[in-house]
Amino acid sequence: MYKIVVITDPDTGDGFRLAGASVIEVQNPEEASKIIPPVLNDEEIGIVAVREDFMACLDKTLLSRIEQCYRPIIIPIPAPRIGGTMGSYIEFLLKKAIGYNIVMRS
């Protein structure tokens, strides 16, 4: 059985660990671009989720390699928006996933 690995920042890493994923915490896109190549070569990894803002900063050669590999599957995950609350971020994710705006109230 293949492992799921999430490459994200330290602030969101614990949430992914609670979901059962292996987490690699990085501080910035440069660190992520150094971590991704060895992860692509790991035979035990089947899915790699990477913060979308980290993916956006990868060089063209690495992006091309990601597009050509069939395993692991690399998927971008949304990054928290700066200046918004966690509730508004969750609302954004829900709208993106289901196509409807759901307002969260406390």
N, C-alpha and C positions, 0 to 999 in steps of 0.2 A: 504494500500500500504506500502510495506517495505522500510526502509531507506537504503541508501548506505553509508557506513562509510569507510574512508581511514585512516589508521594509518601510518604516515610518519614523516619525519623530518620537522622542521619549514621552511626550504628553499623551499620546494616543496608544502607545504600545501596550499598556496594561489592559485596555479594553479588548484588544485582539488576543492577548494571552488568555483572558477569561473565556473567550470563544474557542479556545483550544489550538490556536495557531502558534507556530514558532515565530518569534519576532526578532528582527534585527533593527536596532535603533540607530539612527543617524541624525546628525545635527543639521545637515544642509545637503543640497543637491550634489556637491562635489564628493562628499563621502558616499552618497548613494551610487554615484557612477563608478566608484572604486569597488564597492561591495557587489554590484550586480554581476560582473563577469564570472567570478568564482561560483556564484549561485547558479548561473546558467549551466555550469559544468557538473553540478552535483546530481548524480544519478538517482538520489532518493527524493528529490523535490519534484512535485508535479505541478504545483500552482504557486506563482509568486505575485503577490499584490503589492504594488508600489504607489506611494502617494503621487497623484497626478502632477503636482508641481515639481516633484523630483524627476518624473519621466520627461517633462517638458524641457528640462535642461540637459538631457543626455545628448552626446554628440551623434552625428549622423551614422557613423560606423557602428556604434553600439545599437542604435535604433534599428538599423538594417539587420544586424545579427538577431535581434529580438524578433523581428518580423519573420525571419527565415526559420527559426527553430520551432519544432512542433511540441517539444517538451523541454523545459517546463512552459506552461502557459503563463504569460505575463499579462496582468490586468491592472489598469490604473484604478486607484481609489480616490474619491474626492478628498481634498484637503480642507480643513476648517478655514472659513473666510475670516479675515482679519476685520475687527470692528463690529462683528455681529455677536449675538449671544448664542449659547449652545442650543437653546430652543429654536432660534431662527435657522441655525445650521441643520438641525434635525428636520425641521419643516422643509428646508431646501432639498435634503436627501430624499424625503418621502415624495415630494412633488416630482423630483427627477425619476424616481423609481416607478411611481404609479400614475403619474400624469395629472394628479389632482393636488390642489393646495389644501393641506390639513393644518388648521390653526391649533396650536397647543396652548392650553390654559393651565395655570397653576392653581 
